[in-house]
Amino acid sequence: MVVIIEPKATDEQIQNVIKHLEDYGFQIHKSVGVQNTIIGAIGVKPDFDIRKIKILDGVADVYRVTAPFKLASRNFHELNTVIDIKGTKIGGNEIVIISGPCSVENEDQIFKLAEIVSKSGAKILRGGAYKPRTSPYSFQGMGEEGLKLLRKAADKYGLLVITEVMESAQIDIIGKYTDIYQIGARNMQNFPLLKELGATNIPVMLKRGLSATIEEWLMSAEYILSSGNPNVILCERGIRTFERYTRNTFDISAIPVVHKKSHLPIVADPSHATGYRDQVPPMARAAVAAGADGVMIEIHHDPEKALSDGPQALLPETYLKLIDELKTIAAAIGRELN
């Protein structure tokens, strides 16, 4: 249920509305916008008479949210959520670029690539220290040593860090080094992990599951939001279909659908979506044109020797050329590339 507060309502009136909702057993989430204050009343009470709230002083309107996701719904939060991380804003007019290698392999590699990321004007360095791999015999990441190198390289070039967390036991150690937690596709419905990340104050980027519907994806975001962390970024990284010529099927249409249904920012990952470097630039260009709030791109200076996902990593010169192209597309639709 969503309660719209009158613009001139007093703090006392707002608190009275909240008290009534809590007395009826609802969980409360308040959203303060430029023009309106909205109170989300969370709880399954199909027979509740909304007139009990509608008559209270300071209430402009009350209506039920029919979508199963409540806090992620645009009905609850009409304006786009903009997540500000040390001055870098995700979800506003600027399109954020996140780039770096699939995995941190050694000090020389991550510093070389961090320099290229900085040169491109991107603000966020990606790199895996703990890697979820299909095969148990594949490279699993450097662990905390990789996190230290990632943080050190990012700090040298004035970049933010995003890296993947795979299990609850890693939250604290990764939290010492990262600015954004990444939840991979395989963990999209790891609900205990999502709830624990919801109890932190570090932003979370939630990748769409391999076969997840948009509703299932937004419901996973709801776990994080309902646990107290409002800083959720969605990431479209392709879904599994019958097609064999691409690694996954890149669902570009999910970008405008998410923007219509939810206030949360959405980032596109054409690298994992396609799996082949020649397909990454056109899909990155399409994602920006479709309205993505960010693009995450894997790069490597020697992809043939990369320890993971070398075939999808762009060479530095291709990456820098792509960034220039994305700037042109962003300008054409009235946005800027950050």
C-alpha positions as CSV (number, residue, x, y, z in Angstrom):
1,M,0.0,0.0,0.0
2,V,1.2,3.5,-0.8
3,V,0.2,6.6,1.2
4,I,0.6,10.0,-0.5
5,I,1.2,12.7,2.0
6,E,-0.2,16.2,1.4
7,P,2.6,18.8,0.5
8,K,1.7,21.0,3.5
9,A,1.3,18.1,6.0
10,T,3.1,18.8,9.3
11,D,5.7,16.4,10.8
12,E,3.2,15.6,13.6
13,Q,0.6,14.6,11.0
14,I,3.1,12.4,9.2
15,Q,4.2,10.7,12.4
16,N,0.5,10.1,13.3
17,V,0.0,8.4,9.9
18,I,3.1,6.2,10.5
19,K,1.9,5.3,14.0
20,H,-1.5,4.2,12.7
21,L,0.1,2.0,10.0
22,E,2.5,0.4,12.4
23,D,-0.4,-0.2,14.8
24,Y,-2.2,-2.1,12.0
25,G,0.9,-4.2,11.6
26,F,2.5,-2.7,8.5
27,Q,6.2,-2.3,7.9
28,I,7.0,1.3,7.1
29,H,9.3,2.8,4.4
30,K,9.2,6.6,4.0
31,S,10.4,8.2,0.7
32,V,10.8,12.0,0.7
33,G,10.8,13.5,-2.8
34,V,11.0,17.1,-4.1
35,Q,7.2,17.5,-4.2
36,N,5.7,14.7,-2.2
37,T,6.4,12.4,0.8
38,I,5.3,8.9,0.1
39,I,4.9,6.2,2.8
40,G,5.1,2.6,1.7
41,A,3.1,0.3,4.0
42,I,4.5,-3.2,3.5
43,G,2.4,-6.2,4.5
44,V,0.0,-8.7,3.0
45,K,-3.4,-7.6,4.3
46,P,-5.9,-8.1,1.4
47,D,-9.0,-7.3,3.5
48,F,-7.6,-4.1,5.0
49,D,-9.9,-1.1,4.6
50,I,-7.7,1.7,3.2
51,R,-10.3,4.3,4.2
52,K,-8.9,3.9,7.8
53,I,-5.8,5.7,6.5
54,K,-7.4,7.9,3.9
55,I,-9.3,9.9,6.5
56,L,-6.3,10.8,8.6
57,D,-5.1,14.4,8.6
58,G,-2.3,15.1,6.1
59,V,-3.1,12.2,3.8
60,A,-3.7,13.1,0.1
61,D,-4.4,9.6,-1.2
62,V,-4.0,5.9,-0.6
63,Y,-3.8,3.1,-3.0
64,R,-2.7,-0.5,-3.2
65,V,0.4,-1.5,-5.1
66,T,-0.6,-4.5,-7.2
67,A,2.9,-5.5,-8.3
68,P,4.5,-8.1,-6.0
69,F,7.6,-5.9,-5.7
70,K,6.7,-2.9,-3.5
71,L,9.8,-0.8,-2.6
72,A,11.3,-1.4,-6.1
73,S,8.1,-0.2,-7.8
74,R,7.9,3.3,-9.4
75,N,4.5,3.6,-7.6
76,F,6.4,3.8,-4.3
77,H,9.2,6.0,-5.6
78,E,8.1,8.1,-8.6
79,L,11.4,9.8,-9.3
80,N,14.5,7.9,-10.5
81,T,16.7,6.8,-7.6
82,V,20.2,8.4,-7.9
83,I,22.9,6.6,-6.0
84,D,25.8,8.9,-5.0
85,I,29.0,7.1,-4.3
86,K,31.7,9.6,-3.3
87,G,30.5,12.0,-6.0
88,T,29.9,9.5,-8.7
89,K,26.1,9.4,-9.4
90,I,24.4,6.3,-10.8
91,G,20.8,6.8,-12.1
92,G,21.0,10.5,-13.0
93,N,21.5,12.1,-16.4
94,E,25.1,10.9,-16.6
95,I,25.8,7.4,-17.9
96,V,28.5,5.7,-15.8
97,I,31.2,3.5,-17.3
98,I,32.4,0.5,-15.2
99,S,35.4,-1.3,-16.7
100,G,38.3,-3.6,-15.9
101,P,39.3,-7.2,-16.1
102,C,37.1,-10.2,-15.3
103,S,39.6,-11.3,-12.7
104,V,42.5,-9.6,-10.8
105,E,45.5,-11.8,-11.9
106,N,48.5,-9.9,-10.6
107,E,49.7,-6.5,-9.6
108,D,51.1,-5.5,-13.0
109,Q,47.9,-6.5,-14.8
110,I,45.5,-4.6,-12.6
111,F,47.6,-1.5,-12.5
112,K,47.9,-1.4,-16.3
113,L,44.2,-1.8,-16.7
114,A,43.3,0.7,-14.0
115,E,45.4,3.3,-15.8
116,I,43.5,2.6,-19.0
117,V,40.2,2.8,-17.2
118,S,41.2,6.2,-15.8
119,K,42.4,7.4,-19.2
120,S,39.0,6.6,-20.7
121,G,37.2,8.8,-18.2
122,A,35.4,5.9,-16.5
123,K,35.0,6.2,-12.7
124,I,34.6,2.6,-11.5
125,L,37.1,-0.2,-11.7
126,R,35.8,-3.8,-11.8
127,G,37.7,-6.9,-11.1
128,G,36.9,-10.3,-9.5
129,A,38.8,-11.5,-6.5
130,Y,36.4,-14.4,-5.8
131,K,35.3,-16.0,-9.0
132,P,32.2,-18.2,-9.4
133,R,33.2,-20.6,-12.2
134,T,31.3,-23.3,-14.0
135,S,34.2,-25.7,-13.6
136,P,35.8,-26.3,-10.1
137,Y,39.2,-26.6,-11.9
138,S,39.1,-23.1,-13.4
139,F,40.8,-20.1,-11.8
140,Q,38.9,-19.1,-8.7
141,G,40.4,-15.7,-8.0
142,M,43.2,-14.4,-5.7
143,G,40.9,-13.8,-2.7
144,E,41.9,-11.0,-0.3
145,E,45.2,-10.4,-2.0
146,G,43.3,-9.6,-5.2
147,L,41.1,-7.2,-3.2
148,K,44.1,-5.4,-1.9
149,L,45.6,-5.0,-5.3
150,L,42.2,-3.9,-6.7
151,R,41.8,-1.2,-4.0
152,K,45.4,-0.1,-4.4
153,A,45.1,0.3,-8.1
154,A,41.8,2.1,-7.9
155,D,43.1,4.6,-5.2
156,K,46.2,5.4,-7.4
157,Y,44.0,6.4,-10.3
158,G,41.1,7.9,-8.3
159,L,38.6,5.2,-9.2
160,L,35.8,3.5,-7.3
161,V,35.8,-0.3,-6.9
162,I,33.1,-2.9,-7.7
163,T,33.7,-6.6,-7.0
164,E,31.7,-9.7,-6.6
165,V,30.6,-11.2,-3.3
166,M,29.6,-14.9,-3.5
167,E,28.6,-15.8,0.0
168,S,27.7,-14.3,3.4
169,A,31.1,-15.1,4.9
170,Q,32.8,-12.8,2.4
171,I,30.7,-9.7,3.1
172,D,32.9,-8.2,5.8
173,I,36.2,-8.9,4.2
174,I,35.1,-7.5,0.8
175,G,33.4,-4.6,2.5
176,K,36.8,-3.4,3.6
177,Y,37.9,-2.8,0.0
178,T,34.9,-2.3,-2.2
179,D,32.6,0.7,-2.9
180,I,29.9,-1.5,-4.5
181,Y,29.1,-5.2,-3.9
182,Q,28.3,-7.1,-7.1
183,I,25.8,-10.0,-6.9
184,G,26.4,-12.4,-9.8
185,A,23.7,-14.0,-11.9
186,R,24.0,-17.3,-10.1
187,N,23.3,-15.7,-6.7
188,M,20.4,-13.5,-7.8
189,Q,18.0,-15.7,-5.8
190,N,20.4,-16.4,-2.9
191,F,17.9,-14.8,-0.5
192,P,19.9,-15.1,2.7
193,L,22.9,-13.4,1.0
194,L,20.6,-10.6,-0.3
195,K,19.1,-10.0,3.1
196,E,22.5,-9.7,4.7
197,L,23.7,-7.3,2.1
198,G,20.5,-5.3,2.7
199,A,21.7,-4.8,6.3
200,T,24.9,-3.0,5.0
201,N,25.2,0.6,3.9
202,I,27.3,-0.3,0.8
203,P,25.5,-0.1,-2.6
204,V,24.7,-3.4,-4.3
205,M,24.6,-4.2,-8.0
206,L,22.3,-7.1,-8.7
207,K,22.8,-9.0,-11.9
208,R,19.8,-10.6,-13.6
209,G,19.8,-14.4,-13.2
210,L,20.5,-16.7,-16.1
211,S,16.8,-17.6,-16.6
212,A,15.1,-14.9,-14.5
213,T,12.1,-13.0,-15.5
214,I,12.1,-9.2,-14.9
215,E,9.6,-9.7,-12.1
216,E,11.8,-12.3,-10.4
217,W,14.7,-9.9,-10.7
218,L,12.9,-7.1,-9.1
219,M,11.6,-9.3,-6.4
220,S,15.3,-10.2,-5.6
221,A,16.0,-6.4,-5.4
222,E,13.1,-6.2,-3.0
223,Y,14.9,-8.5,-0.5
224,I,17.8,-6.0,-0.4
225,L,15.5,-3.0,-0.2
226,S,13.2,-4.4,2.5
227,S,16.2,-5.3,4.6
228,G,17.2,-1.6,4.8
229,N,19.6,-0.9,2.0
230,P,18.1,1.6,-0.6
231,N,21.1,1.6,-2.8
232,V,20.4,-1.1,-5.3
233,I,21.6,-1.1,-9.0
234,L,20.2,-3.6,-11.4
235,C,22.4,-5.1,-14.1
236,E,21.1,-6.7,-17.3
237,R,23.7,-9.3,-18.4
238,G,21.8,-11.5,-20.8
239,I,19.6,-14.5,-20.2
240,R,19.8,-18.1,-21.3
241,T,17.8,-19.1,-24.3
242,F,17.9,-21.6,-27.2
243,E,20.4,-19.5,-29.2
244,R,23.9,-20.9,-29.5
245,Y,25.7,-18.1,-31.5
246,T,26.0,-15.9,-28.5
247,R,26.9,-16.8,-24.9
248,N,23.6,-15.4,-23.7
249,T,20.7,-13.5,-25.2
250,F,21.1,-9.8,-24.4
251,D,17.7,-8.5,-23.4
252,I,18.0,-4.9,-24.3
253,S,14.2,-4.5,-24.1
254,A,14.6,-5.1,-20.3
255,I,16.1,-1.6,-20.0
256,P,13.0,0.5,-20.9
257,V,10.8,-2.1,-19.2
258,V,12.7,-1.7,-15.9
259,H,12.7,2.1,-16.2
260,K,8.9,2.0,-16.5
261,K,8.3,-0.5,-13.7
262,S,11.0,0.6,-11.2
263,H,12.9,3.7,-10.0
264,L,16.1,1.7,-9.6
265,P,19.0,2.5,-11.9
266,I,20.0,-0.2,-14.5
267,V,23.4,-1.0,-15.9
268,A,24.1,-3.1,-19.0
269,D,26.8,-5.7,-19.2
270,P,27.4,-6.5,-22.9
271,S,30.6,-8.4,-22.2
272,H,28.9,-11.3,-20.3
273,A,25.8,-11.0,-22.4
274,T,27.5,-11.8,-25.7
275,G,30.7,-13.6,-24.6
276,Y,32.7,-12.5,-27.7
277,R,34.6,-9.2,-28.0
278,D,33.4,-8.4,-31.6
279,Q,29.8,-8.3,-30.3
280,V,30.5,-6.1,-27.3
281,P,30.8,-2.7,-29.0
282,P,27.5,-2.8,-30.9
283,M,25.6,-4.1,-27.9
284,A,27.2,-1.4,-25.7
285,R,26.1,1.2,-28.2
286,A,22.6,-0.2,-28.3
287,A,22.4,-0.3,-24.5
288,V,23.2,3.4,-24.2
289,A,20.6,4.2,-26.9
290,A,18.1,2.1,-25.0
291,G,18.5,4.2,-21.9
292,A,21.0,2.3,-19.7
293,D,22.3,4.3,-16.7
294,G,25.7,2.6,-17.0
295,V,27.7,0.1,-19.1
296,M,30.1,-2.4,-17.7
297,I,32.8,-3.5,-20.0
298,E,35.6,-6.1,-19.6
299,I,39.0,-5.1,-20.9
300,H,42.4,-6.9,-20.9
301,H,45.8,-5.9,-22.4
302,D,46.6,-9.5,-23.3
303,P,43.3,-11.3,-23.5
304,E,44.7,-14.5,-24.9
305,K,46.5,-15.1,-21.6
306,A,43.7,-13.9,-19.4
307,L,42.8,-16.4,-16.6
308,S,39.1,-15.9,-17.2
309,D,36.8,-14.7,-19.9
310,G,39.5,-13.6,-22.3
311,P,37.4,-14.0,-25.5
312,Q,35.0,-11.3,-24.3
313,A,37.6,-8.7,-23.1
314,L,38.2,-5.7,-25.3
315,L,41.8,-4.6,-26.1
316,P,42.6,-1.2,-24.8
317,E,42.6,0.6,-28.2
318,T,39.1,-0.9,-29.0
319,Y,37.8,0.0,-25.6
320,L,39.0,3.7,-25.9
321,K,37.4,4.0,-29.3
322,L,34.2,2.6,-28.0
323,I,34.1,5.1,-25.2
324,D,34.2,7.9,-27.8
325,E,31.4,6.3,-29.7
326,L,29.3,6.0,-26.6
327,K,29.8,9.7,-25.8
328,T,28.4,10.6,-29.2
329,I,25.3,8.4,-28.6
330,A,24.8,9.7,-25.1
331,A,24.9,13.3,-26.4
332,A,22.3,12.4,-29.1
333,I,19.8,11.4,-26.5
334,G,20.5,14.3,-24.2
335,R,22.7,12.5,-21.7
336,E,26.4,12.6,-20.8
337,L,29.0,9.8,-20.4
338,N,30.8,9.7,-17.1
